[in-house]
Amino acid sequence: MITTVVPELPPITPAEHSRILTAPRTAETHRAILSDMPATNAVQLGGPASVETQSADFPVAAWNVERCLFPAETADHLSLIAPQIVL
């Protein structure tokens, strides 16, 4: 559940990153880890645009990465369509 609106998402700390990589691969563990991380309980509002203007048509991808267990494979798959926005 998103609890905070921030101008910039806080980084994932090295300790949090290590916890993600070494934790058991279960839904319960996933929920517990994410509930403890400020970066996963906030939404960033605003920030610099990556392009001056946006054309009328642009690729957008919505992807459920299933607890981000396979980030490299997900990135490879998404790179084939090169979305400008990923949700």
PyMOL Python script that loads the backbone (N, CA, C, O; Angstrom):
from pymol import cmd

cmd.read_pdbstr("""\
ATOM      1  N   MET A   1       0.840  -1.175   0.000  1.00  0.00           N
ATOM      2  CA  MET A   1       0.000   0.000   0.000  1.00  0.00           C
ATOM      3  C   MET A   1       0.889   1.242   0.000  1.00  0.00           C
ATOM      4  O   MET A   1       1.800   1.359   0.820  1.00  0.00           O
ATOM      5  N   ILE A   2       0.625   2.155  -0.908  1.00  0.00           N
ATOM      6  CA  ILE A   2       1.396   3.387  -0.986  1.00  0.00           C
ATOM      7  C   ILE A   2       0.981   4.283   0.175  1.00  0.00           C
ATOM      8  O   ILE A   2      -0.201   4.570   0.362  1.00  0.00           O
ATOM      9  N   THR A   3       1.963   4.716   0.945  1.00  0.00           N
ATOM     10  CA  THR A   3       1.652   5.506   2.130  1.00  0.00           C
ATOM     11  C   THR A   3       2.172   6.933   2.067  1.00  0.00           C
ATOM     12  O   THR A   3       1.744   7.780   2.851  1.00  0.00           O
ATOM     13  N   THR A   4       3.103   7.216   1.134  1.00  0.00           N
ATOM     14  CA  THR A   4       3.742   8.519   1.103  1.00  0.00           C
ATOM     15  C   THR A   4       3.932   8.995  -0.328  1.00  0.00           C
ATOM     16  O   THR A   4       4.255   8.201  -1.211  1.00  0.00           O
ATOM     17  N   VAL A   5       3.732  10.296  -0.561  1.00  0.00           N
ATOM     18  CA  VAL A   5       4.070  10.921  -1.833  1.00  0.00           C
ATOM     19  C   VAL A   5       5.348  11.705  -1.589  1.00  0.00           C
ATOM     20  O   VAL A   5       5.420  12.518  -0.667  1.00  0.00           O
ATOM     21  N   VAL A   6       6.365  11.457  -2.424  1.00  0.00           N
ATOM     22  CA  VAL A   6       7.669  12.087  -2.230  1.00  0.00           C
ATOM     23  C   VAL A   6       8.145  12.727  -3.523  1.00  0.00           C
ATOM     24  O   VAL A   6       7.735  12.306  -4.604  1.00  0.00           O
ATOM     25  N   PRO A   7       9.015  13.748  -3.430  1.00  0.00           N
ATOM     26  CA  PRO A   7       9.559  14.353  -4.647  1.00  0.00           C
ATOM     27  C   PRO A   7      10.608  13.446  -5.311  1.00  0.00           C
ATOM     28  O   PRO A   7      10.868  13.569  -6.508  1.00  0.00           O
ATOM     29  N   GLU A   8      11.206  12.542  -4.532  1.00  0.00           N
ATOM     30  CA  GLU A   8      12.189  11.603  -5.070  1.00  0.00           C
ATOM     31  C   GLU A   8      12.182  10.343  -4.217  1.00  0.00           C
ATOM     32  O   GLU A   8      12.240  10.418  -2.989  1.00  0.00           O
ATOM     33  N   LEU A   9      12.112   9.198  -4.860  1.00  0.00           N
ATOM     34  CA  LEU A   9      12.094   7.935  -4.110  1.00  0.00           C
ATOM     35  C   LEU A   9      13.429   7.728  -3.405  1.00  0.00           C
ATOM     36  O   LEU A   9      14.483   8.002  -3.978  1.00  0.00           O
ATOM     37  N   PRO A  10      13.391   7.247  -2.170  1.00  0.00           N
ATOM     38  CA  PRO A  10      14.649   6.966  -1.474  1.00  0.00           C
ATOM     39  C   PRO A  10      15.321   5.753  -2.115  1.00  0.00           C
ATOM     40  O   PRO A  10      14.637   4.857  -2.609  1.00  0.00           O
ATOM     41  N   PRO A  11      16.647   5.717  -2.110  1.00  0.00           N
ATOM     42  CA  PRO A  11      17.337   4.570  -2.702  1.00  0.00           C
ATOM     43  C   PRO A  11      17.163   3.319  -1.842  1.00  0.00           C
ATOM     44  O   PRO A  11      16.921   3.402  -0.638  1.00  0.00           O
ATOM     45  N   ILE A  12      17.291   2.165  -2.483  1.00  0.00           N
ATOM     46  CA  ILE A  12      17.341   0.899  -1.756  1.00  0.00           C
ATOM     47  C   ILE A  12      18.749   0.807  -1.184  1.00  0.00           C
ATOM     48  O   ILE A  12      19.723   0.904  -1.931  1.00  0.00           O
ATOM     49  N   THR A  13      18.873   0.624   0.106  1.00  0.00           N
ATOM     50  CA  THR A  13      20.189   0.575   0.746  1.00  0.00           C
ATOM     51  C   THR A  13      20.888  -0.755   0.438  1.00  0.00           C
ATOM     52  O   THR A  13      20.230  -1.727   0.067  1.00  0.00           O
ATOM     53  N   PRO A  14      22.201  -0.801   0.587  1.00  0.00           N
ATOM     54  CA  PRO A  14      22.905  -2.074   0.404  1.00  0.00           C
ATOM     55  C   PRO A  14      22.361  -3.184   1.316  1.00  0.00           C
ATOM     56  O   PRO A  14      22.269  -4.338   0.897  1.00  0.00           O
ATOM     57  N   ALA A  15      22.008  -2.844   2.539  1.00  0.00           N
ATOM     58  CA  ALA A  15      21.456  -3.848   3.463  1.00  0.00           C
ATOM     59  C   ALA A  15      20.107  -4.359   2.952  1.00  0.00           C
ATOM     60  O   ALA A  15      19.841  -5.560   3.005  1.00  0.00           O
ATOM     61  N   GLU A  16      19.257  -3.456   2.457  1.00  0.00           N
ATOM     62  CA  GLU A  16      17.965  -3.871   1.917  1.00  0.00           C
ATOM     63  C   GLU A  16      18.159  -4.743   0.672  1.00  0.00           C
ATOM     64  O   GLU A  16      17.467  -5.745   0.492  1.00  0.00           O
ATOM     65  N   HIS A  17      19.095  -4.357  -0.173  1.00  0.00           N
ATOM     66  CA  HIS A  17      19.387  -5.127  -1.384  1.00  0.00           C
ATOM     67  C   HIS A  17      19.849  -6.536  -1.010  1.00  0.00           C
ATOM     68  O   HIS A  17      19.402  -7.515  -1.609  1.00  0.00           O
ATOM     69  N   SER A  18      20.722  -6.639  -0.044  1.00  0.00           N
ATOM     70  CA  SER A  18      21.207  -7.942   0.410  1.00  0.00           C
ATOM     71  C   SER A  18      20.060  -8.779   0.969  1.00  0.00           C
ATOM     72  O   SER A  18      19.971  -9.980   0.716  1.00  0.00           O
ATOM     73  N   ARG A  19      19.190  -8.132   1.727  1.00  0.00           N
ATOM     74  CA  ARG A  19      18.040  -8.842   2.302  1.00  0.00           C
ATOM     75  C   ARG A  19      17.139  -9.398   1.206  1.00  0.00           C
ATOM     76  O   ARG A  19      16.651 -10.523   1.312  1.00  0.00           O
ATOM     77  N   ILE A  20      16.920  -8.620   0.164  1.00  0.00           N
ATOM     78  CA  ILE A  20      16.097  -9.073  -0.961  1.00  0.00           C
ATOM     79  C   ILE A  20      16.721 -10.309  -1.611  1.00  0.00           C
ATOM     80  O   ILE A  20      16.030 -11.286  -1.900  1.00  0.00           O
ATOM     81  N   LEU A  21      18.032 -10.251  -1.837  1.00  0.00           N
ATOM     82  CA  LEU A  21      18.709 -11.338  -2.548  1.00  0.00           C
ATOM     83  C   LEU A  21      18.837 -12.621  -1.734  1.00  0.00           C
ATOM     84  O   LEU A  21      18.904 -13.711  -2.302  1.00  0.00           O
ATOM     85  N   THR A  22      18.871 -12.500  -0.417  1.00  0.00           N
ATOM     86  CA  THR A  22      19.119 -13.686   0.417  1.00  0.00           C
ATOM     87  C   THR A  22      17.867 -14.244   1.092  1.00  0.00           C
ATOM     88  O   THR A  22      17.918 -15.312   1.700  1.00  0.00           O
ATOM     89  N   ALA A  23      16.766 -13.544   0.991  1.00  0.00           N
ATOM     90  CA  ALA A  23      15.537 -13.980   1.663  1.00  0.00           C
ATOM     91  C   ALA A  23      14.911 -15.181   0.965  1.00  0.00           C
ATOM     92  O   ALA A  23      15.116 -15.389  -0.231  1.00  0.00           O
ATOM     93  N   PRO A  24      14.154 -15.961   1.710  1.00  0.00           N
ATOM     94  CA  PRO A  24      13.406 -17.059   1.081  1.00  0.00           C
ATOM     95  C   PRO A  24      12.465 -16.522   0.011  1.00  0.00           C
ATOM     96  O   PRO A  24      11.919 -15.429   0.163  1.00  0.00           O
ATOM     97  N   ARG A  25      12.271 -17.260  -1.051  1.00  0.00           N
ATOM     98  CA  ARG A  25      11.423 -16.851  -2.174  1.00  0.00           C
ATOM     99  C   ARG A  25       9.975 -17.264  -1.924  1.00  0.00           C
ATOM    100  O   ARG A  25       9.436 -18.158  -2.577  1.00  0.00           O
ATOM    101  N   THR A  26       9.360 -16.574  -0.949  1.00  0.00           N
ATOM    102  CA  THR A  26       7.954 -16.861  -0.639  1.00  0.00           C
ATOM    103  C   THR A  26       7.167 -15.559  -0.667  1.00  0.00           C
ATOM    104  O   THR A  26       7.727 -14.475  -0.500  1.00  0.00           O
ATOM    105  N   ALA A  27       5.877 -15.679  -0.879  1.00  0.00           N
ATOM    106  CA  ALA A  27       5.015 -14.498  -0.900  1.00  0.00           C
ATOM    107  C   ALA A  27       5.021 -13.785   0.454  1.00  0.00           C
ATOM    108  O   ALA A  27       5.023 -12.555   0.506  1.00  0.00           O
ATOM    109  N   GLU A  28       5.025 -14.548   1.542  1.00  0.00           N
ATOM    110  CA  GLU A  28       5.020 -13.944   2.876  1.00  0.00           C
ATOM    111  C   GLU A  28       6.295 -13.129   3.112  1.00  0.00           C
ATOM    112  O   GLU A  28       6.235 -12.013   3.626  1.00  0.00           O
ATOM    113  N   THR A  29       7.436 -13.687   2.737  1.00  0.00           N
ATOM    114  CA  THR A  29       8.700 -12.973   2.906  1.00  0.00           C
ATOM    115  C   THR A  29       8.722 -11.727   2.033  1.00  0.00           C
ATOM    116  O   THR A  29       9.160 -10.662   2.466  1.00  0.00           O
ATOM    117  N   HIS A  30       8.249 -11.869   0.808  1.00  0.00           N
ATOM    118  CA  HIS A  30       8.195 -10.741  -0.119  1.00  0.00           C
ATOM    119  C   HIS A  30       7.381  -9.593   0.482  1.00  0.00           C
ATOM    120  O   HIS A  30       7.823  -8.445   0.479  1.00  0.00           O
ATOM    121  N   ARG A  31       6.193  -9.909   0.995  1.00  0.00           N
ATOM    122  CA  ARG A  31       5.347  -8.866   1.603  1.00  0.00           C
ATOM    123  C   ARG A  31       6.035  -8.224   2.802  1.00  0.00           C
ATOM    124  O   ARG A  31       5.969  -7.007   2.976  1.00  0.00           O
ATOM    125  N   ALA A  32       6.690  -9.028   3.625  1.00  0.00           N
ATOM    126  CA  ALA A  32       7.359  -8.488   4.816  1.00  0.00           C
ATOM    127  C   ALA A  32       8.500  -7.559   4.435  1.00  0.00           C
ATOM    128  O   ALA A  32       8.651  -6.485   5.016  1.00  0.00           O
ATOM    129  N   ILE A  33       9.298  -7.967   3.467  1.00  0.00           N
ATOM    130  CA  ILE A  33      10.427  -7.129   3.037  1.00  0.00           C
ATOM    131  C   ILE A  33       9.918  -5.810   2.467  1.00  0.00           C
ATOM    132  O   ILE A  33      10.386  -4.739   2.853  1.00  0.00           O
ATOM    133  N   LEU A  34       8.965  -5.890   1.553  1.00  0.00           N
ATOM    134  CA  LEU A  34       8.471  -4.664   0.925  1.00  0.00           C
ATOM    135  C   LEU A  34       7.791  -3.730   1.909  1.00  0.00           C
ATOM    136  O   LEU A  34       7.875  -2.511   1.758  1.00  0.00           O
ATOM    137  N   SER A  35       7.123  -4.271   2.906  1.00  0.00           N
ATOM    138  CA  SER A  35       6.445  -3.399   3.868  1.00  0.00           C
ATOM    139  C   SER A  35       7.434  -2.621   4.732  1.00  0.00           C
ATOM    140  O   SER A  35       7.088  -1.577   5.285  1.00  0.00           O
ATOM    141  N   ASP A  36       8.667  -3.126   4.850  1.00  0.00           N
ATOM    142  CA  ASP A  36       9.692  -2.463   5.656  1.00  0.00           C
ATOM    143  C   ASP A  36      10.508  -1.419   4.899  1.00  0.00           C
ATOM    144  O   ASP A  36      11.238  -0.650   5.524  1.00  0.00           O
ATOM    145  N   MET A  37      10.405  -1.372   3.577  1.00  0.00           N
ATOM    146  CA  MET A  37      11.251  -0.488   2.771  1.00  0.00           C
ATOM    147  C   MET A  37      10.531   0.792   2.384  1.00  0.00           C
ATOM    148  O   MET A  37       9.494   0.740   1.722  1.00  0.00           O
ATOM    149  N   PRO A  38      11.061   1.938   2.784  1.00  0.00           N
ATOM    150  CA  PRO A  38      10.427   3.208   2.421  1.00  0.00           C
ATOM    151  C   PRO A  38      10.244   3.382   0.915  1.00  0.00           C
ATOM    152  O   PRO A  38       9.236   3.939   0.480  1.00  0.00           O
ATOM    153  N   ALA A  39      11.195   2.919   0.117  1.00  0.00           N
ATOM    154  CA  ALA A  39      11.115   3.108  -1.334  1.00  0.00           C
ATOM    155  C   ALA A  39       9.953   2.349  -1.963  1.00  0.00           C
ATOM    156  O   ALA A  39       9.470   2.736  -3.027  1.00  0.00           O
ATOM    157  N   THR A  40       9.502   1.290  -1.330  1.00  0.00           N
ATOM    158  CA  THR A  40       8.409   0.507  -1.907  1.00  0.00           C
ATOM    159  C   THR A  40       7.055   0.875  -1.313  1.00  0.00           C
ATOM    160  O   THR A  40       6.043   0.249  -1.628  1.00  0.00           O
ATOM    161  N   ASN A  41       7.039   1.878  -0.465  1.00  0.00           N
ATOM    162  CA  ASN A  41       5.787   2.334   0.137  1.00  0.00           C
ATOM    163  C   ASN A  41       5.531   3.798  -0.161  1.00  0.00           C
ATOM    164  O   ASN A  41       4.857   4.493   0.600  1.00  0.00           O
ATOM    165  N   ALA A  42       6.079   4.260  -1.284  1.00  0.00           N
ATOM    166  CA  ALA A  42       5.923   5.656  -1.656  1.00  0.00           C
ATOM    167  C   ALA A  42       5.730   5.745  -3.159  1.00  0.00           C
ATOM    168  O   ALA A  42       6.036   4.809  -3.897  1.00  0.00           O
ATOM    169  N   VAL A  43       5.223   6.872  -3.594  1.00  0.00           N
ATOM    170  CA  VAL A  43       5.117   7.157  -5.015  1.00  0.00           C
ATOM    171  C   VAL A  43       5.809   8.497  -5.253  1.00  0.00           C
ATOM    172  O   VAL A  43       5.621   9.457  -4.506  1.00  0.00           O
ATOM    173  N   GLN A  44       6.613   8.532  -6.310  1.00  0.00           N
ATOM    174  CA  GLN A  44       7.319   9.766  -6.650  1.00  0.00           C
ATOM    175  C   GLN A  44       6.421  10.609  -7.534  1.00  0.00           C
ATOM    176  O   GLN A  44       5.866  10.121  -8.518  1.00  0.00           O
ATOM    177  N   LEU A  45       6.281  11.868  -7.181  1.00  0.00           N
ATOM    178  CA  LEU A  45       5.455  12.785  -7.940  1.00  0.00           C
ATOM    179  C   LEU A  45       6.354  13.862  -8.517  1.00  0.00           C
ATOM    180  O   LEU A  45       7.041  14.566  -7.778  1.00  0.00           O
ATOM    181  N   GLY A  46       6.351  13.989  -9.817  1.00  0.00           N
ATOM    182  CA  GLY A  46       7.178  14.999 -10.461  1.00  0.00           C
ATOM    183  C   GLY A  46       8.527  14.452 -10.861  1.00  0.00           C
ATOM    184  O   GLY A  46       8.699  13.244 -11.025  1.00  0.00           O
ATOM    185  N   GLY A  47       9.472  15.340 -11.015  1.00  0.00           N
ATOM    186  CA  GLY A  47      10.800  14.952 -11.455  1.00  0.00           C
ATOM    187  C   GLY A  47      11.054  15.450 -12.862  1.00  0.00           C
ATOM    188  O   GLY A  47      10.130  15.883 -13.551  1.00  0.00           O
ATOM    189  N   PRO A  48      12.299  15.389 -13.288  1.00  0.00           N
ATOM    190  CA  PRO A  48      12.634  15.909 -14.618  1.00  0.00           C
ATOM    191  C   PRO A  48      12.117  14.997 -15.733  1.00  0.00           C
ATOM    192  O   PRO A  48      12.118  13.773 -15.601  1.00  0.00           O
ATOM    193  N   ALA A  49      11.681  15.608 -16.818  1.00  0.00           N
ATOM    194  CA  ALA A  49      11.239  14.847 -17.984  1.00  0.00           C
ATOM    195  C   ALA A  49      12.460  14.314 -18.721  1.00  0.00           C
ATOM    196  O   ALA A  49      13.520  14.941 -18.717  1.00  0.00           O
ATOM    197  N   SER A  50      12.309  13.163 -19.349  1.00  0.00           N
ATOM    198  CA  SER A  50      13.440  12.589 -20.079  1.00  0.00           C
ATOM    199  C   SER A  50      13.521  13.103 -21.515  1.00  0.00           C
ATOM    200  O   SER A  50      14.548  12.935 -22.173  1.00  0.00           O
ATOM    201  N   VAL A  51      12.459  13.723 -22.002  1.00  0.00           N
ATOM    202  CA  VAL A  51      12.465  14.316 -23.340  1.00  0.00           C
ATOM    203  C   VAL A  51      11.759  15.666 -23.283  1.00  0.00           C
ATOM    204  O   VAL A  51      10.924  15.909 -22.412  1.00  0.00           O
ATOM    205  N   GLU A  52      12.108  16.536 -24.224  1.00  0.00           N
ATOM    206  CA  GLU A  52      11.499  17.865 -24.285  1.00  0.00           C
ATOM    207  C   GLU A  52      10.004  17.770 -24.562  1.00  0.00           C
ATOM    208  O   GLU A  52       9.197  18.351 -23.837  1.00  0.00           O
ATOM    209  N   THR A  53       9.641  17.046 -25.597  1.00  0.00           N
ATOM    210  CA  THR A  53       8.232  16.860 -25.953  1.00  0.00           C
ATOM    211  C   THR A  53       7.996  15.383 -26.253  1.00  0.00           C
ATOM    212  O   THR A  53       8.920  14.655 -26.617  1.00  0.00           O
ATOM    213  N   GLN A  54       6.783  14.967 -26.100  1.00  0.00           N
ATOM    214  CA  GLN A  54       6.418  13.569 -26.337  1.00  0.00           C
ATOM    215  C   GLN A  54       5.519  13.519 -27.566  1.00  0.00           C
ATOM    216  O   GLN A  54       4.587  14.312 -27.695  1.00  0.00           O
ATOM    217  N   SER A  55       5.803  12.588 -28.462  1.00  0.00           N
ATOM    218  CA  SER A  55       4.941  12.436 -29.635  1.00  0.00           C
ATOM    219  C   SER A  55       3.573  11.922 -29.189  1.00  0.00           C
ATOM    220  O   SER A  55       3.395  11.489 -28.050  1.00  0.00           O
ATOM    221  N   ALA A  56       2.628  11.980 -30.097  1.00  0.00           N
ATOM    222  CA  ALA A  56       1.270  11.529 -29.777  1.00  0.00           C
ATOM    223  C   ALA A  56       1.229  10.032 -29.500  1.00  0.00           C
ATOM    224  O   ALA A  56       0.400   9.577 -28.712  1.00  0.00           O
ATOM    225  N   ASP A  57       2.102   9.263 -30.129  1.00  0.00           N
ATOM    226  CA  ASP A  57       2.150   7.817 -29.932  1.00  0.00           C
ATOM    227  C   ASP A  57       3.475   7.428 -29.299  1.00  0.00           C
ATOM    228  O   ASP A  57       4.536   7.842 -29.766  1.00  0.00           O
ATOM    229  N   PHE A  58       3.417   6.642 -28.248  1.00  0.00           N
ATOM    230  CA  PHE A  58       4.639   6.163 -27.611  1.00  0.00           C
ATOM    231  C   PHE A  58       4.327   4.855 -26.904  1.00  0.00           C
ATOM    232  O   PHE A  58       3.211   4.644 -26.429  1.00  0.00           O
ATOM    233  N   PRO A  59       5.349   3.955 -26.835  1.00  0.00           N
ATOM    234  CA  PRO A  59       5.117   2.646 -26.221  1.00  0.00           C
ATOM    235  C   PRO A  59       5.089   2.709 -24.692  1.00  0.00           C
ATOM    236  O   PRO A  59       5.942   3.334 -24.063  1.00  0.00           O
ATOM    237  N   VAL A  60       4.094   2.050 -24.119  1.00  0.00           N
ATOM    238  CA  VAL A  60       3.952   1.919 -22.676  1.00  0.00           C
ATOM    239  C   VAL A  60       3.800   0.435 -22.362  1.00  0.00           C
ATOM    240  O   VAL A  60       3.080  -0.278 -23.061  1.00  0.00           O
ATOM    241  N   ALA A  61       4.469  -0.027 -21.322  1.00  0.00           N
ATOM    242  CA  ALA A  61       4.337  -1.426 -20.911  1.00  0.00           C
ATOM    243  C   ALA A  61       3.891  -1.483 -19.464  1.00  0.00           C
ATOM    244  O   ALA A  61       4.431  -0.778 -18.612  1.00  0.00           O
ATOM    245  N   ALA A  62       2.906  -2.325 -19.186  1.00  0.00           N
ATOM    246  CA  ALA A  62       2.503  -2.623 -17.817  1.00  0.00           C
ATOM    247  C   ALA A  62       2.925  -4.063 -17.567  1.00  0.00           C
ATOM    248  O   ALA A  62       2.539  -4.965 -18.311  1.00  0.00           O
ATOM    249  N   TRP A  63       3.718  -4.280 -16.521  1.00  0.00           N
ATOM    250  CA  TRP A  63       4.318  -5.590 -16.327  1.00  0.00           C
ATOM    251  C   TRP A  63       4.319  -5.942 -14.853  1.00  0.00           C
ATOM    252  O   TRP A  63       4.848  -5.188 -14.036  1.00  0.00           O
ATOM    253  N   ASN A  64       3.740  -7.065 -14.505  1.00  0.00           N
ATOM    254  CA  ASN A  64       3.792  -7.572 -13.145  1.00  0.00           C
ATOM    255  C   ASN A  64       5.011  -8.487 -13.067  1.00  0.00           C
ATOM    256  O   ASN A  64       4.994  -9.587 -13.618  1.00  0.00           O
ATOM    257  N   VAL A  65       6.063  -8.044 -12.390  1.00  0.00           N
ATOM    258  CA  VAL A  65       7.311  -8.810 -12.375  1.00  0.00           C
ATOM    259  C   VAL A  65       7.318  -9.911 -11.318  1.00  0.00           C
ATOM    260  O   VAL A  65       8.377 -10.464 -11.021  1.00  0.00           O
ATOM    261  N   GLU A  66       6.180 -10.234 -10.754  1.00  0.00           N
ATOM    262  CA  GLU A  66       6.044 -11.338  -9.799  1.00  0.00           C
ATOM    263  C   GLU A  66       7.175 -11.353  -8.778  1.00  0.00           C
ATOM    264  O   GLU A  66       8.043 -12.226  -8.796  1.00  0.00           O
ATOM    265  N   ARG A  67       7.144 -10.366  -7.890  1.00  0.00           N
ATOM    266  CA  ARG A  67       8.124 -10.245  -6.806  1.00  0.00           C
ATOM    267  C   ARG A  67       9.547 -10.025  -7.321  1.00  0.00           C
ATOM    268  O   ARG A  67      10.513 -10.190  -6.576  1.00  0.00           O
ATOM    269  N   CYS A  68       9.670  -9.660  -8.578  1.00  0.00           N
ATOM    270  CA  CYS A  68      10.965  -9.354  -9.195  1.00  0.00           C
ATOM    271  C   CYS A  68      11.974 -10.485  -8.987  1.00  0.00           C
ATOM    272  O   CYS A  68      13.134 -10.238  -8.659  1.00  0.00           O
ATOM    273  N   LEU A  69      11.526 -11.715  -9.177  1.00  0.00           N
ATOM    274  CA  LEU A  69      12.412 -12.864  -9.009  1.00  0.00           C
ATOM    275  C   LEU A  69      13.360 -13.030 -10.186  1.00  0.00           C
ATOM    276  O   LEU A  69      14.419 -13.640 -10.042  1.00  0.00           O
ATOM    277  N   PHE A  70      12.996 -12.498 -11.351  1.00  0.00           N
ATOM    278  CA  PHE A  70      13.804 -12.669 -12.555  1.00  0.00           C
ATOM    279  C   PHE A  70      14.033 -11.310 -13.227  1.00  0.00           C
ATOM    280  O   PHE A  70      13.571 -11.106 -14.350  1.00  0.00           O
ATOM    281  N   PRO A  71      14.727 -10.385 -12.574  1.00  0.00           N
ATOM    282  CA  PRO A  71      14.861  -9.029 -13.130  1.00  0.00           C
ATOM    283  C   PRO A  71      15.595  -8.981 -14.468  1.00  0.00           C
ATOM    284  O   PRO A  71      15.202  -8.212 -15.345  1.00  0.00           O
ATOM    285  N   ALA A  72      16.644  -9.772 -14.651  1.00  0.00           N
ATOM    286  CA  ALA A  72      17.386  -9.736 -15.916  1.00  0.00           C
ATOM    287  C   ALA A  72      16.513 -10.230 -17.069  1.00  0.00           C
ATOM    288  O   ALA A  72      16.503  -9.634 -18.145  1.00  0.00           O
ATOM    289  N   GLU A  73      15.783 -11.320 -16.838  1.00  0.00           N
ATOM    290  CA  GLU A  73      14.916 -11.854 -17.880  1.00  0.00           C
ATOM    291  C   GLU A  73      13.783 -10.881 -18.210  1.00  0.00           C
ATOM    292  O   GLU A  73      13.402 -10.733 -19.372  1.00  0.00           O
ATOM    293  N   THR A  74      13.252 -10.226 -17.188  1.00  0.00           N
ATOM    294  CA  THR A  74      12.203  -9.232 -17.407  1.00  0.00           C
ATOM    295  C   THR A  74      12.731  -8.073 -18.238  1.00  0.00           C
ATOM    296  O   THR A  74      12.077  -7.634 -19.184  1.00  0.00           O
ATOM    297  N   ALA A  75      13.915  -7.576 -17.886  1.00  0.00           N
ATOM    298  CA  ALA A  75      14.515  -6.466 -18.635  1.00  0.00           C
ATOM    299  C   ALA A  75      14.784  -6.872 -20.084  1.00  0.00           C
ATOM    300  O   ALA A  75      14.546  -6.086 -21.001  1.00  0.00           O
ATOM    301  N   ASP A  76      15.274  -8.081 -20.293  1.00  0.00           N
ATOM    302  CA  ASP A  76      15.518  -8.562 -21.658  1.00  0.00           C
ATOM    303  C   ASP A  76      14.229  -8.591 -22.468  1.00  0.00           C
ATOM    304  O   ASP A  76      14.202  -8.165 -23.623  1.00  0.00           O
ATOM    305  N   HIS A  77      13.164  -9.092 -21.859  1.00  0.00           N
ATOM    306  CA  HIS A  77      11.881  -9.183 -22.547  1.00  0.00           C
ATOM    307  C   HIS A  77      11.350  -7.787 -22.893  1.00  0.00           C
ATOM    308  O   HIS A  77      10.896  -7.553 -24.012  1.00  0.00           O
ATOM    309  N   LEU A  78      11.409  -6.872 -21.937  1.00  0.00           N
ATOM    310  CA  LEU A  78      10.902  -5.521 -22.179  1.00  0.00           C
ATOM    311  C   LEU A  78      11.747  -4.759 -23.193  1.00  0.00           C
ATOM    312  O   LEU A  78      11.233  -3.898 -23.908  1.00  0.00           O
ATOM    313  N   SER A  79      13.042  -5.070 -23.260  1.00  0.00           N
ATOM    314  CA  SER A  79      13.921  -4.353 -24.199  1.00  0.00           C
ATOM    315  C   SER A  79      13.521  -4.607 -25.646  1.00  0.00           C
ATOM    316  O   SER A  79      13.828  -3.796 -26.520  1.00  0.00           O
ATOM    317  N   LEU A  80      12.848  -5.709 -25.913  1.00  0.00           N
ATOM    318  CA  LEU A  80      12.430  -6.023 -27.276  1.00  0.00           C
ATOM    319  C   LEU A  80      11.412  -5.010 -27.807  1.00  0.00           C
ATOM    320  O   LEU A  80      11.366  -4.743 -29.007  1.00  0.00           O
ATOM    321  N   ILE A  81      10.595  -4.448 -26.906  1.00  0.00           N
ATOM    322  CA  ILE A  81       9.607  -3.458 -27.348  1.00  0.00           C
ATOM    323  C   ILE A  81      10.028  -2.028 -27.004  1.00  0.00           C
ATOM    324  O   ILE A  81       9.391  -1.072 -27.447  1.00  0.00           O
ATOM    325  N   ALA A  82      11.090  -1.879 -26.221  1.00  0.00           N
ATOM    326  CA  ALA A  82      11.659  -0.574 -25.874  1.00  0.00           C
ATOM    327  C   ALA A  82      10.610   0.446 -25.427  1.00  0.00           C
ATOM    328  O   ALA A  82      10.498   1.511 -26.033  1.00  0.00           O
ATOM    329  N   PRO A  83       9.841   0.140 -24.381  1.00  0.00           N
ATOM    330  CA  PRO A  83       8.840   1.104 -23.939  1.00  0.00           C
ATOM    331  C   PRO A  83       9.482   2.357 -23.357  1.00  0.00           C
ATOM    332  O   PRO A  83      10.545   2.291 -22.741  1.00  0.00           O
ATOM    333  N   GLN A  84       8.832   3.491 -23.557  1.00  0.00           N
ATOM    334  CA  GLN A  84       9.302   4.734 -22.950  1.00  0.00           C
ATOM    335  C   GLN A  84       8.801   4.866 -21.520  1.00  0.00           C
ATOM    336  O   GLN A  84       9.383   5.588 -20.710  1.00  0.00           O
ATOM    337  N   ILE A  85       7.721   4.166 -21.219  1.00  0.00           N
ATOM    338  CA  ILE A  85       7.156   4.163 -19.874  1.00  0.00           C
ATOM    339  C   ILE A  85       6.891   2.716 -19.478  1.00  0.00           C
ATOM    340  O   ILE A  85       6.300   1.953 -20.243  1.00  0.00           O
ATOM    341  N   VAL A  86       7.331   2.344 -18.280  1.00  0.00           N
ATOM    342  CA  VAL A  86       7.049   1.021 -17.761  1.00  0.00           C
ATOM    343  C   VAL A  86       6.323   1.190 -16.432  1.00  0.00           C
ATOM    344  O   VAL A  86       6.802   1.885 -15.536  1.00  0.00           O
ATOM    345  N   LEU A  87       5.166   0.549 -16.313  1.00  0.00           N
ATOM    346  CA  LEU A  87       4.394   0.592 -15.081  1.00  0.00           C
ATOM    347  C   LEU A  87       4.568  -0.703 -14.348  1.00  0.00           C
ATOM    348  O   LEU A  87       3.998  -0.884 -13.272  1.00  0.00           O
TER     349      LEU A  87
END
""", "prot")
cmd.dss("prot")
cmd.show_as("cartoon", "prot")
cmd.util.cbc("prot")
cmd.orient("prot")
